[in-house]
Amino acid sequence: MDSGGVNMESVRMRLQAVRQRIVQAERCYGRSPGTVALLAVSKTWPTSAIQVVHQEGQGIFGESYVQEALPKIEALQGRDMEWHFIGPIQSNKTSTIAQHFAWVHSVDREQIAQRLSAQSQRVSPLNICLQVKMGDETQKAGVDVSDQVTLRKLAHAISRLPHLKLRGLMVIPAPLQDFDTQRHAFRRVREVFERLNEDGLDLDTLSMGMSNDLEAAIAEGSTLVRIGSAIFGERTP
Ligand SMILES: *Cc1c(COP(=O)(O)O)cnc(C)c1O
């Protein structure tokens, strides 16, 4: 079966392969089975492909662009799906994001957090990850991982806002690195995560690892990997 340029059978097979990689990595790096969640990143893919993945028991999905995500979320309404926003946040989109998503992984300034909190009409708090970046200029978004002062200030500020629950940190390191370099980046994020918890924050989520670096991320404590192309196929730009 083929739909919207997506081969459904290969999506099913790739999803199985990704699940296997996660199980293997948990085993290999001494992580308890089932402690790494899979977020299926469905940006650029049609609802038909998302449905196939959902039918295979996948419940959480990530999208990066509000305009693209809304029609898909609406078309799939009523299904047991949880939507995570993982893209850059424009301040004029915070209300829509707060309304349609259960999680936001890409918060890197207090003003955005304040708007999400003020505009959230949800019963349960909106789950937030603070986005950090490695100091290598490959990413614009995020607070620099070495900027302890800003990280602590922002984390505490977010944790005090009503209607939000600060869950942890998210990072998108540079692609195409060798395993040890990948691991080193993830380790620095894990160290920040641990320091914030020693500081009294009750964080439980390390959102790190994508199609090409999920093993290194799991080795360094990731609790949620965000996987797009390894499930759905290569995106055409
Ligand atoms: C696109 C995207 C992903 C998925 O990347 P793949 O390499 O396709 O797995 C994960 N996280 C974020 C923030 C993304 O924008």
PDBQT file of the ligand as one rigid body, heavy atoms in Angstrom, charges set to zero:
ROOT
HETATM    1  C1  LIG A 301      13.436  16.914  12.672  1.00  0.00    +0.000 C 
HETATM    2  C2  LIG A 301      13.763  16.823  14.110  1.00  0.00    +0.000 A 
HETATM    3  C3  LIG A 301      14.032  15.587  14.718  1.00  0.00    +0.000 A 
HETATM    4  C4  LIG A 301      14.087  14.278  13.956  1.00  0.00    +0.000 C 
HETATM    5  O1  LIG A 301      15.263  14.211  13.233  1.00  0.00    +0.000 OA
HETATM    6  P1  LIG A 301      15.676  12.863  12.427  1.00  0.00    +0.000 P 
HETATM    7  O2  LIG A 301      17.111  13.055  12.179  1.00  0.00    +0.000 OA
HETATM    8  O3  LIG A 301      14.844  12.833  11.205  1.00  0.00    +0.000 OA
HETATM    9  O4  LIG A 301      15.394  11.729  13.347  1.00  0.00    +0.000 OA
HETATM   10  C5  LIG A 301      14.278  15.571  16.081  1.00  0.00    +0.000 A 
HETATM   11  N1  LIG A 301      14.268  16.702  16.819  1.00  0.00    +0.000 NA
HETATM   12  C6  LIG A 301      14.021  17.903  16.281  1.00  0.00    +0.000 A 
HETATM   13  C7  LIG A 301      14.020  19.108  17.149  1.00  0.00    +0.000 C 
HETATM   14  C8  LIG A 301      13.771  18.008  14.911  1.00  0.00    +0.000 A 
HETATM   15  O5  LIG A 301      13.534  19.223  14.381  1.00  0.00    +0.000 OA
ENDROOT
TORSDOF 0
